[in-house]
Amino acid sequence: MKIMMRTFLLFLLALSFCNTHVLRAEDTKARKVDPKSIYHRLGGQAAIDAAVDLFYTKVLADERVNHFFEDVNMKRQIKRQKAFLSAAFGGPTPYTGKTLRKAHADLDLKESDFGAIAGHLQATLTELKIDKELIQEVMAVAASTKNAVLNRPEAKATH
C-alpha cells in the first residue's frame, strides 16, 4: 500500500500542476478499470479521495492562498479534483472539465502562490511518510510545470 500511495502522490502532483486534459467529452462512456492502472493499484476512489481531502485541508488553512477559494464552492471543487485525478489514473469515469491552464487563467497566480501550493504538496507527501528522495523527485516535477500553472508561455525546447 505504501508503494501505491507513493505512486499516486507522484502522479497527483504532476497532474495537479499540468496544463493538459486527460479525457474530453467525446470520450464520455464509462470504461472498465484496468487492473494495472494507477487507479486500481492505489485502491480506487477511496485513496484518491483521501489524498485530495488532505491537500485541500492544508490549502484552505493557509492565508497566503485560501483567498483564491473564497467564492468557490469547495464541495464542487473537491469533487471536480477527485474526478480529474480518478480519470487521469485510469478510473472508470472520463473527465470532461477544463484544462488546468484554462481553469486558472483568471486567477493572476504569482510565483509565491505556486510556492505555497507546492509547499502544501510537499507537506502532504511528508505527512504520508513518503521517502525524501521521492519527495524531491515529485517537487522537481512540480517545478517543471510552473509555467503552465502560472499561465506563462511554455519554455521553448532547445534542439
LINSUL-V45568 format. One record per residue. PSI is psi as a letter, one per 20 degrees, with the letter a starting at -180 (* if undefined). Layout:
psi=PSI
psi=PSI
//
This chain:
psi=h
psi=g
psi=g
psi=g
psi=h
psi=g
psi=g
psi=g
psi=h
psi=g
psi=h
psi=g
psi=g
psi=g
psi=h
psi=h
psi=i
psi=r
psi=j
psi=q
psi=q
psi=g
psi=q
psi=r
psi=h
psi=i
psi=m
psi=i
psi=p
psi=q
psi=r
psi=p
psi=p
psi=p
psi=i
psi=i
psi=q
psi=g
psi=g
psi=g
psi=h
psi=i
psi=j
psi=b
psi=h
psi=g
psi=g
psi=g
psi=g
psi=g
psi=g
psi=g
psi=g
psi=g
psi=g
psi=h
psi=g
psi=g
psi=g
psi=h
psi=i
psi=o
psi=i
psi=h
psi=i
psi=i
psi=h
psi=i
psi=j
psi=g
psi=k
psi=p
psi=o
psi=h
psi=g
psi=g
psi=g
psi=g
psi=g
psi=g
psi=g
psi=g
psi=g
psi=g
psi=h
psi=g
psi=g
psi=h
psi=j
psi=k
psi=r
psi=i
psi=p
psi=q
psi=p
psi=j
psi=a
psi=q
psi=q
psi=h
psi=g
psi=g
psi=h
psi=j
psi=h
psi=j
psi=i
psi=l
psi=q
psi=r
psi=g
psi=h
psi=g
psi=g
psi=g
psi=g
psi=g
psi=h
psi=h
psi=h
psi=g
psi=g
psi=h
psi=g
psi=g
psi=g
psi=h
psi=j
psi=l
psi=q
psi=q
psi=h
psi=g
psi=h
psi=g
psi=g
psi=g
psi=g
psi=h
psi=h
psi=g
psi=g
psi=h
psi=i
psi=j
psi=g
psi=g
psi=g
psi=h
psi=j
psi=l
psi=q
psi=q
psi=q
psi=p
psi=p
psi=q
psi=p
psi=*
//
